[in-house]
Amino acid sequence: MSADDARDGDSTDDLNAFVTRETVEGDADGPLAGKTVAVKDNISTEGIRTTCGSAMLAEYVPPYDATVVERLREAGATLVGKANMDEFGMGGTTETSAFGPTKNPVDPERVPGGSSGGSAAAVAAGEADLALGSDTGGSVRNPAAFCGVVGIKPTYGLVSRYGLVAYANSLEQIGPLANTVEDAATLLDAIAGPDEHDATTRYDAAEGGAPGATDVPDDVHPADATEYAAAADGDVDGMTVGVPTELVEGADDEVVAVFEDALADLEARGVETVEVSLPSVEHAVQAYYVIAMSEASSNLARFDGVRYGVDGGEGNWNESFAAAREEGFGDEVKRRILLGTYALSAGYHDKYYEKAQDARAWVKRDFDEAFAEADVLATPTMPVLPPKRGESLDDPLSLYLMDANTVPVNLANLPAISVPAGEAEGLPVGMQFVGPAFGEEAIIRAGSAVEE
Ligand code: GLN
C-alpha cells in the first residue's frame, strides 16, 4: 500500500494500527517466547520497510535491525508488524500519519493518542501482546493513557536508540507498551542495557553519570543489575508520592476525579502523599517545542531525495531538494522544520534556543528538589480525555498544550510510566508516575499498585 492509497482508502473495518503487517519469528526460547510484538514504524527492521508514517519513506527498507529489534528476537518474541504513528513522531493523535489515522479501539470515533498510536491500539485491541513505541515528549505515555494500556518512558540512556529514526535525539527513548505493568516491565528487561552502538547508554556513576539505583555498583549499568518485572509487586507500603499541584490544576475535572480516587486507593495501601511544586513547568511546553523543533530541523535535513526520501527530479540542487521535501513531508512536519530552522538561525538563536535550554535546566532542578521530598511523583498522564478524530488537528497549539504533563519528564531525561487508573464517560484515564533517573523500579512498583 502506498501512502496515497492509504490516505484515500476507507478503512472503517480496521483500526489501521499497522502500516505494514509482516511476521518475523523470534530466534530463541527466551523470556518473550510465544509473545507477539508490534514495533513502531520509526524503529528500523532489516528487510521490512520503515516509513516513520511519512510518504517520504513509503518505500524505505532498512538494511539493519535496531538494537531493540535484535534484542526482541533474541528474547524469543515474534514481530507481527510495523505500527502506525504520527509522521516522524510529530503529533499526539496519530492523525498526521501519511497512511491515514489509527482508531482508538475503546471508541473508534476517537483518536488513540500518539505519536505511538498504532502501538497502543494494537495492544488494546489484542492484535499484539506487546508493543514498542518511542517517547520524545510523551508519545508512549499519551497513547497508553488514551487506549487504556500501560506505557513506560525509560530514563534517557537506559535503552539504545540505535536504529531509531531520530526526531529529537536529546529527548527521546524507545519504550514498552503492554496490557499489564508486569508485561511492560518484562519487555523493558529484554530491551534495556548498554549498547556499543549508542554512546548515551554508557554508564559510570563515578564519572559523574546519572545516579543509579542505590545498590548498583558505580560502573555497572542499572539495567544489568535490575530485574524490572520483579518490581511489579504492588508493594507500596511506606512509599512517599509527591503530587505536583501545577500538573493537576491544568487537567479537566473528570480526569482529576479519577486521579484523586486512585491516589486515595494508594493511601489505603500505605502510601503517604505530599504536595510538591514544580514552578518551572509553566514554561515546559514552550521550551520543549523550541528544542524538539530545532533538533528536528537538523535531523530531517537528510531527507533530501538523494541520501533518503522521494526523488526530487532533475535540475539544480535547490530545486530538486525543495521538490522532494514538498512532496514527501506532510504539513505538521513542514511547520516544525520551518519553526526549528528559524529558532536556530543567526540572530534568533539566543532569543529562542538558549532560553529554552535555560528553562530545561530549571525543570531539571525542580525535579531534583521534588525528589528530595518524595520517592515518585504522580500526575494525570493526559489533562484531557481522548478527543474525537478531526477535532484537534486544525489547532496545533491546543495539541501542543495536551503535552503539558508529559514533556517536563523528557526535558529532565527521567523515567515515567502511565497506567490505567479508571474511566470517565466510558473512556480510559491514565495516571503517570515519574521517578528519579534510573528509578524505574519505583515507578513500576507504584504503577502495579494502581493496577491492583
Ligand atoms: N506530542 C509531542 C510532539 O508532537 C510528543 C511526540 C513524541 O513523543 N514523539 O512532539
Residues whose N, C-alpha, C, O or C-beta is under 5 A from the ligand:
A	BS01	LIG	G89 M90 G91 G92 S115 S134 D135 T136 G137 G138 S139 D403
